[in-house]
């Protein structure tokens, strides 16, 4: 089978006589790296990024550093919103830049 993306994420797993996954979709490695766990380990020599000690993605060192920085920037914006629910992410220049960069990465880069 040829799938466009290598990962399947799901909301619910049920086991009856068989195992069923509910509300699932295929996602790219970039989506896992940017929107999955913030627990990323970068191996510059090996050219890999490890997510939650389970998922290993091959990526050049420059991409790994960029992904980690973007993930950190996204986490900062989300924490700001949690700390102050009135904080308007849509009208904040930094938040808008972070979101537009992440959208561009998700649309343009897949490895």
Secondary structure, 3 states (H helix, E strand, C coil): CCCCCCEEEEEEEEECCCEEEEEEEEECHHHHHHHCCCCEEEECCCCEEEECCCEEEECCHHHHHHHHHHHHHHHHHHHHHHHCCCCCHHHCHHHHHHHHHHHHHHHHCCC
